Amino acid sequence: MLTEGEVARLLDHVEGGARLMVALLYGAGLRQAECLALRVKDVDFAYRQILVRDGKGGKDRVTMLPENILQPLQAHLGKVRALHRRDLAEGYGEVRLPHALARKYPRAGYEWGWQFVFPSENRSADPESGVTRRHHVHPDTLSPLDRLQQRRAAYRIEAEVTWSPGRCSPA
């Protein structure tokens, strides 16, 4: 585990959406895949919790939403909502739904709650259906490990940093 100070120094060197993702990885104990697949409806600001669906072992679990992430996450979701509205206006705005939900609820993929918390900047064709939609950000967004390892001394972090494929932890 990294100390609180080491996590703070690490966050000082990560920018943009990746910073918020790393804060969730460490603060909420999310795994990389869980963070990327996080949907808007699974973040509960009132109860300050995150519902992780289909996590390790295919199980759902609830984890805390750290206090220091509330404001930045709400601001981020405001930008994501504007992006979703623009997609809808341009005739897009659908996300891929898990399992057979798309057959059961054909319009649910357009709803705000089903959107990814960390959507990709660009729309692309779904490899299975061919439908153009916005997916979650690419996992490489959270994989600056080479740069982190090279500059670890600058962060004054003693432990090696890794967050793939499981939870964040020293190597």
C-alpha positions in Angstrom: 0.0 0.0 0.0 1.0 3.6 -0.6 1.0 6.0 2.3 -1.4 8.9 2.2 1.5 11.2 1.4 2.7 9.1 -1.4 -0.7 9.0 -3.0 -0.9 12.8 -2.7 2.5 13.2 -4.4 1.4 10.7 -7.1 -1.8 12.7 -7.7 0.2 15.9 -8.0 1.9 14.4 -11.1 -1.3 13.2 -12.8 -3.5 15.6 -14.7 -7.0 15.9 -16.2 -9.5 13.0 -16.2 -6.7 10.6 -15.3 -6.2 12.4 -12.0 -9.8 11.8 -11.0 -9.6 8.2 -12.1 -6.5 7.6 -10.1 -8.1 9.3 -7.1 -11.0 6.9 -7.4 -8.7 3.9 -7.7 -6.9 4.8 -4.5 -9.7 6.6 -2.6 -12.6 4.1 -3.3 -10.5 1.0 -3.8 -11.7 0.5 -7.4 -9.9 -1.8 -9.8 -8.9 -0.4 -13.2 -11.7 -2.2 -15.1 -14.2 -1.2 -12.5 -13.3 2.4 -12.8 -13.4 2.4 -16.6 -16.8 0.7 -16.7 -18.4 2.9 -14.0 -21.8 4.3 -15.0 -23.4 7.5 -13.9 -26.2 5.7 -12.1 -23.8 3.8 -10.0 -22.4 6.9 -8.3 -24.6 7.9 -5.3 -23.7 11.4 -4.0 -26.4 11.4 -1.4 -25.1 8.3 0.3 -21.5 8.9 -0.7 -21.1 5.5 -2.2 -20.3 3.7 -5.5 -22.0 0.6 -6.6 -19.5 -1.6 -8.4 -21.3 -3.9 -10.8 -19.9 -7.2 -12.0 -16.6 -6.7 -10.2 -14.1 -9.4 -9.4 -15.7 -12.8 -9.5 -18.7 -11.3 -11.3 -20.1 -9.9 -8.0 -21.5 -6.5 -7.2 -20.3 -4.6 -4.2 -20.6 -1.2 -2.6 -17.7 1.0 -1.8 -17.3 4.5 -0.4 -17.1 7.7 -2.4 -14.4 9.8 -0.7 -15.3 13.2 0.5 -12.4 14.9 -1.3 -13.6 13.5 -4.7 -17.2 14.7 -4.5 -16.7 18.2 -5.9 -14.3 17.2 -8.7 -16.5 14.3 -9.7 -19.6 16.4 -9.8 -17.8 19.0 -12.0 -16.5 16.2 -14.2 -20.1 14.7 -14.6 -21.3 18.2 -15.6 -18.9 18.1 -18.5 -19.9 14.5 -19.3 -23.6 15.5 -19.3 -22.9 18.3 -21.8 -21.0 15.8 -24.0 -24.0 13.4 -23.8 -26.4 16.1 -24.7 -24.3 17.1 -27.7 -24.2 13.4 -28.8 -28.0 13.2 -28.5 -28.4 16.3 -30.6 -26.1 14.9 -33.3 -28.1 11.6 -33.4 -25.8 9.5 -31.2 -25.7 9.3 -27.4 -26.1 5.5 -27.0 -23.8 3.4 -24.9 -23.5 -0.3 -24.9 -25.5 -2.0 -22.2 -24.4 -5.0 -20.2 -25.7 -8.4 -20.9 -29.2 -8.6 -22.5 -30.5 -5.3 -21.2 -30.4 -3.7 -24.7 -32.9 -6.3 -25.9 -35.1 -5.8 -22.8 -34.9 -2.0 -22.7 -34.0 -0.9 -26.3 -33.8 2.9 -25.5 -32.0 2.6 -22.1 -28.6 3.1 -23.8 -29.5 6.7 -24.5 -30.4 7.5 -20.9 -28.1 9.6 -18.8 -27.8 7.1 -16.0 -26.3 4.5 -18.3 -23.6 6.8 -19.6 -20.0 6.0 -18.6 -18.5 8.3 -15.9 -15.3 8.4 -18.0 -16.4 8.4 -21.7 -14.0 8.3 -24.6 -13.3 11.6 -26.3 -14.3 10.1 -29.6 -17.2 8.0 -30.8 -16.3 4.8 -32.6 -18.0 1.7 -34.1 -18.9 -1.0 -31.7 -16.9 -4.1 -32.8 -19.8 -6.5 -32.3 -22.8 -4.5 -33.6 -21.2 -1.9 -35.8 -23.2 0.8 -34.1 -21.4 4.1 -33.7 -21.3 5.1 -30.0 -19.2 6.5 -27.3 -17.3 3.9 -25.2 -15.4 4.4 -22.0 -11.9 5.8 -22.1 -9.2 3.4 -23.2 -7.3 1.5 -20.5 -4.1 3.2 -21.6 -5.4 6.4 -20.0 -4.5 4.8 -16.7 -1.3 3.1 -17.8 1.5 5.7 -17.6 3.5 3.2 -15.6 6.6 3.5 -17.6 6.8 7.3 -17.0 5.8 6.8 -13.4 8.5 4.2 -12.8 11.1 6.4 -14.5 10.2 9.4 -12.4 9.4 7.6 -9.2 12.3 9.3 -7.5 10.8 12.7 -8.3 7.6 11.6 -6.5 9.6 10.3 -3.6 7.5 7.2 -3.6 9.2 4.1 -2.2 6.8 1.4 -3.4 6.4 0.5 -7.1 3.1 1.7 -8.4 0.8 -0.6 -10.3 -3.0 -0.6 -11.0 -3.4 -3.3 -13.6 -5.2 -5.6 -13.6 -6.3 -5.6 -9.9 -6.5 -2.9 -7.4 -3.8 -0.3 -6.9 -1.0 -1.7 -4.9 2.8 -1.8 -4.7 4.3 -4.4 -7.0 
